[in-house]
Amino acid sequence: KSLRNLLAPAFTEFHEEPHSFFSVSVTIRGKTPVIIMLAKVSNIVILCLCYLLIPLRPARSDELFTAQIELEAVFSSQSAVVEAVEIYLAKERARLNEIKKILLPLDERSRKDSFQVVSNPISAFLLVKSLTVDLDDLLSITQQKQNADELARTIEVLKTTHRFPSKEDLSGAAVAITRLQDTYLLDTGAMARGEVDGHCCTNELDVDDCFELGRQSYNTGDHYHTILWMNEALVKADEAKRNSSRSSSGVTEADILEYLAFSTYSKGEIARAISLTKQLLELDPGHPRAKGNIGHYEKLLDDRRGEDGRQSDQDKIWCKLIQVKRFIHFESFSFVCFAFTGHTRMY
């Protein structure tokens, strides 16, 4: 209501043409002017607040990274983390060299003829020493954690002196990608290759990245995008198998299939969910939930099928409604961009 009163003078200047656009600058409570864009399409007035330019109120912690200036602060934190980890790696390399130094004479002696070693008092002494005192030293070095502890303390200090994102910020960044994907109907595979709206290339996403995008969508109850990104994670996992030069992933195909199967079930594609869960069982026969899920899915599938065993008309209508809703959403947003700029593109 207050916003309507604030913009009342602007609406009186609004043209009567079926398609007209203009913007006004408004100062609220002494803050930096906020650009407000008004659009009239036939008899419908569309109000777009360009809130990304400046927040009208102090940002909460989960809103901290909506502004580009905050992301710039995050960007500068990378170099500090890299420096801290490089110091840790240098110390770890020195520690591993100590282990190799102890292991080397043991390895050389093991390659000699046993009679030459045991028949020589000096060699015999070194043999016994290497498997007692030296072995204890080796194990002691392998169990040292001071380098890791020091790295953890350094990172904690950096978090007080530099800007670091939170888990909520990660979720928000993932949602931003899925909304962009929906608005412009961007291909998941192209985005994973770093191609956005035909522009190439940003960083390519690996299997871990695609999995995390899918997991973040799953955590927000967005099973549609969970399916898209978990499928892409499977593609990336297959590529990694065929390309041994790529670094190994901490995500397994079983991890991906578990999320993918449940989200597929949640979208009503029960037969597909059963197939995915069976693939999961092949990879992980001892999975604690897979067998129970298959039984549950099969019962639901039997209940939902008609006498001919085919997909119900209600399921088909629901799938069509989802497609129509996504199309209308894109067309509406695209039209506003086109009418204002003369062409459709991403901002």
N, C-alpha and C positions, 0 to 999 in steps of 0.2 A: 504494500500500500504506500509506504513512504517513498519507494522507488518510483511509483506511478506519479505521485505528487511532484517529485523532483524533475521528472521528465515531461510534465504537462506542457510547459512552453514549447518543448521540442516537437511534440505531437501536433501543435497548432500550425507548425511550419511544414508539416508533412504533405507532400504533393498528392494530387488525386489520380495520377497515372496508375495503371494496374501494376507496374513494376517500378519501384523507386527506392533508392538507397541514399542515406547520408549518415554522417557521424557527428557527434557533438562531444565536446570536452567538458567534463563536470568535475569540480573540486569538492570533495566530501570531507568535512571536518579538518580542513587545512592540509589534507594529504595531497600527494602528487596527482595532477589531473588524470582521470581515468577515461579512456576512450570508450564511448558507448555507440555501438553501431545499430541503426534501425533499418529494417527492411520491410517493405510492403509488397506482398504477393497477392494480387487480386484484393480480397477483403480481409486477408490474414496479415497481421502485423507480427513480424519476427524480431525479437530483441536479442541481440548477441552482446554479452558483456565480455570484453577482452580481458579476462581476469588474470591472464598470464603476464600482463604488463606490470601490474603492481597490486599487491594484496590490499584489500580495504580494511583489514584487521590483522592483528598479530597472528602469524602462522603458528598452528599447533605443530608438535614434533613430527606428525605423520604428513604434514603439508610442506615441510621444510625444503623439499627438493623439487617442488613444482616450478620454481624459478630457475632460469639458466644461470644466474649469478651464484646460486648455491651449488649447482653442478660444477661450476668452475672451481669452487673451493674443494669439492670432492676430488676433482681431477688432480689438484696439486698434492693431495695426500698420497697419490700413487708412488711418487718418487721417494717419499720418506719410507714407505713400506718396502720398496725395492731395496733401498740402502740397508735397512735393518735385516732383511732376509739374506742379502749378500754377505753381510758380516757373519751371520749364523752359518751359512754354507761354507765360508772360509774356515771357520772353527771346526766344522764337521769334517771337512776334508783333512784337516790336520789330525783330527782324532782317528779317522779311518787309516791315515798313513801310519799311525802308531800301531794299529792292529796288523797292518801288512808287515811292518818291521818285525813284529813278534812271530808272525806266521811264516815269513820267508825261510829262515833256517830250518824250521820244522818241515817245510815242504821239500827243501833241498835234501835233507837227511832221509826223508821217506823214499826218495828215488834211488838211494844208494843200495848196494848189496847189504843185506842184513848182517852177514858174518863180519864185514868190514867195520860195522858200527859196534856190534856187541863185543867184538874181540879187542877193541881199543878202549882202554880205561877212560880216556878223555871223551871220546865219542859217546861211550856208555853214560858218562856223567851228564853230558849235554842232552842226551835222549831223556834221561829221567827228569832233569831240570825243566826241559821244555814241556813235559806233560804234567808238571806239578806247579812250580812257582810261575813259570811263564804263562801257562794256561789260565791260572788264577788272575794274572795281570790282564790277559786278553779279555776274559769275561768281565772284569771290573770296568775296563774301558767301554765295552759294548753297553754296559748298563748305566753309563754316565748320562745324566739328563740336564746338567747345568746349562748347556748351550740352548736347549729347548726352553728351559725355564727363563733364561735371560731374554730370549726372543719374545716370549709371552709377556714379560714385564715391559719390554721396550714398546710393544704394540699397545699395551694398556696406557703407557705414558703418551704415545702418539695420539691416542683417542681423546686425550685431554687438551692437546695443543693443535690438533688438526680436525677438520670436518670429516666425519665418517657417517655413511648412511646407516639406517636401521633396517630391520626386517620389514617394517611397514613400508619403507621407501622402496625396497626391492619389490614388494607386492604391487605398489603403485606404478613402478616402472614397467612391470609385466603387463598390468592392465592397460597402460598407455599403448603398448605394442598391439595388444589384441583389439583395442578400439580403432587404432589406425588401420589394422588389417580388415576390420569389418567395414569401416567407412569407405575405403577405396578398393575393397574386394581384392586385396593383395594375396598373391600366391604364397603359401607357407614355405614351399621349397625355395622360392626365389628370395624370400626374406632370410631364410637360413643361410643362403649363399651370400648375404650382405647386399642384395639388390632391393632397393626401395623405390617404387614408382619409376622403375627403369634406370635409376641412377646406381652405378656400381663404382667402387665397391667399398663398403664399410667392412668391419671385421666379420669373417664368416663364423657362424655358430657351429660348435661341435656337438657331440651327442649329449654331453653334460649340460650345455646351455639350453638345448631344445627340451631336455628332460625337465630342467628347472622351470622353464616357461610353462610347460604342461603341468608341473606340480603346483605352481603358483595359481594357475587357473583352477585346478582341482580344489585347492584350499579355499577359494572364493565361491565354490559351487558352480563354476562355469565349465560344465562337462563338454560343451561343444568345442571350446578351444583346447581343453585337455586332450581330446581325441586328435585334433589337428597336430598339436605339437608332440604328442607321444608317438604318433605315426611318423612324424619327421625324425624323431629320435631313433626309431627303429631303422629308418633309412640311413641315418648317420652311423649307427652301430654296424650295419652291414658294410658300409663303405670302409669303416675302420678295420673290419676283418680282412677286406681285400687289399687294404693298403697298410702293410705292416710297419711302414715308416712313421705312421701317426702314433702319438703318445697314447698309452692305454687309458681307458676311462674308468672312473670309480663307479659308474652306473652299469648294471648288468641288464641284459635283455629281459630277464625275469622281473626286474624292478619296473621296467617300462610296461611290460605286458600286464602287470597287476593293476596299475593305474588305468591303462587303456581298456582293459576288460570291464572294470567297474564303471567307468564313465560311459562306455558303450551300452552297458546294461541300464544305466541311469537315463540314457536317451531313448530307451525303449527297444534297442536292437538286441534282443535277447539271444537270438540264434548266433549272431556274430560274437556276443559276449561269451557264449559257451565255447565257440571255436578258439577264441583268444585264451581262455582259461585252460583249455586242453593243451595249447602250445606252452603255456606257463608250466603246467605239470610235467611236460616232456623235459623242460629245462631244469626244473626243480621238483622232483617227485615228492620230496618231503615238505612241500609248502604247507604251512599250517591252515590256510583258509581255502585253497583252491578246490579241493574235493567237495567240501561243503557248499561252496558257491555254485559248482556245476549242478549239484542236486537241486539247489534252490532255483537256479535259472531254468533247468529242465521242467520243473513243476510249473513255474510261471508260464513257460512257453506252451505247455499242454493246456493250461487254463485259458490262455489268450487265443489259441487257434480255434477256428471254426471246424465244422465237420470235415471240410476238405483239407484242413491242415495248413491253409495259407494265411498270409498276413491279413489281419482284420481291416475293414474299411476305415475304422476309427484311427488306426495307426497310420494308414496312408494319408488321411486328411491332415493329421497332425504334422507329418513330415512336410506336406505341401504348405501348410500355414507358416512353418519356420522359414521356408525358402521365400515365400511372399513377403514376410515381415522384414527379412534381411534386404530384399530388393528395394522395398519402399523406403527403408531407412537410408540406403545408399543414394537413391535417386533424389530424395528430398534434400539431403545435405549437399549433394553434388550440384543441384540446381541453384541453391543459394550462393555457393562459391562462384558458379559460372555467371550468374546475373550481376554479381558485384565486380568481378575482375575481368569478365569476358572469356575466361577459360577455366577449366577445372584443373586444379593442382593441389598439392599438399602444402600446408603451412605449419 
